[in-house]
């Protein structure tokens, strides 16, 4: 129970607060090297304007290549993981923003 008084000391209120106890959230482990490499490929493609055709959609990068693209990242990741017979957490699914595809010379 929490009690608090106003600045005049005349009124008080109380509230019951329930706190769930449980296992604290674990920080994510380190990224596998392949995932780091795939993120690097994504940024290199983005910086070199090679993702312009995918502006406004998601791309899946796996082993340094764009292996799929589409509008729904969850479905895209699940479908691609099934096709490649790997876990969906092993894929880089990134959104290609139309704004980021624009280069100024």
C-alpha positions in Angstrom: 0.0 0.0 0.0 1.3 3.5 -0.8 0.2 6.5 1.2 0.7 10.1 0.0 -0.3 13.4 1.4 -1.0 16.7 -0.4 1.2 19.7 0.2 -1.2 21.0 2.8 -1.1 17.8 4.9 -4.9 17.5 5.0 -5.8 14.7 2.6 -4.3 11.4 1.8 -5.0 8.6 -0.6 -3.9 5.0 -0.8 -3.6 2.5 -3.6 -2.9 -1.2 -3.8 -0.1 -2.0 -6.1 0.6 -5.6 -7.2 4.1 -6.4 -8.5 4.6 -9.6 -10.4 7.7 -11.5 -9.2 9.4 -13.8 -11.7 12.5 -14.5 -13.7 14.1 -11.2 -14.7 14.4 -10.7 -18.4 17.7 -11.9 -19.8 19.6 -9.6 -22.2 20.0 -11.0 -25.6 23.1 -13.0 -26.3 25.7 -12.0 -28.9 24.7 -12.1 -32.5 26.0 -14.9 -34.6 28.7 -13.9 -37.1 26.4 -14.7 -40.0 23.7 -12.3 -38.7 26.3 -9.6 -38.3 27.6 -10.2 -41.8 24.1 -10.1 -43.2 23.4 -6.7 -41.4 26.6 -5.4 -42.9 25.5 -6.5 -46.4 22.1 -4.8 -45.9 23.8 -1.5 -45.0 26.3 -1.8 -47.9 23.4 -2.4 -50.3 21.5 0.5 -48.8 24.4 2.9 -49.1 25.2 1.9 -52.7 21.5 2.4 -53.7 21.1 -1.2 -54.7 17.9 -1.5 -52.7 16.0 1.1 -54.6 13.7 -1.5 -56.2 12.7 -2.7 -52.7 11.8 0.8 -51.3 8.8 0.6 -49.0 9.0 -3.1 -48.3 10.9 -5.7 -46.3 13.9 -7.7 -47.5 15.4 -10.9 -46.1 19.1 -11.1 -46.3 20.7 -14.5 -45.7 24.3 -15.5 -46.3 25.0 -12.1 -48.0 22.1 -12.3 -50.5 18.6 -10.9 -50.8 16.6 -14.1 -50.6 13.0 -12.7 -50.3 11.1 -9.5 -50.2 7.5 -8.5 -49.3 5.2 -6.4 -47.1 4.6 -8.5 -44.0 7.9 -9.1 -42.1 6.5 -11.9 -39.8 5.1 -13.9 -42.7 8.2 -13.2 -44.8 10.5 -14.4 -42.1 8.5 -17.5 -41.4 8.1 -18.5 -45.0 11.7 -17.9 -45.9 12.9 -19.8 -42.8 10.7 -22.8 -43.8 12.1 -22.7 -47.4 15.7 -22.5 -46.2 15.1 -25.0 -43.3 16.5 -22.7 -40.7 15.2 -20.9 -37.7 13.5 -17.5 -38.4 15.7 -15.9 -35.8 18.7 -16.6 -38.0 17.5 -14.3 -40.7 17.9 -10.6 -41.2 14.5 -9.1 -42.1 14.9 -5.3 -42.7 12.7 -2.5 -43.9 13.9 -0.5 -46.9 12.7 3.0 -46.3 11.9 4.9 -49.5 13.7 7.9 -48.0 16.9 6.0 -47.3 17.1 4.8 -50.9 17.5 8.3 -52.3 21.1 9.4 -53.0 22.2 12.9 -53.7 25.1 13.5 -56.1 
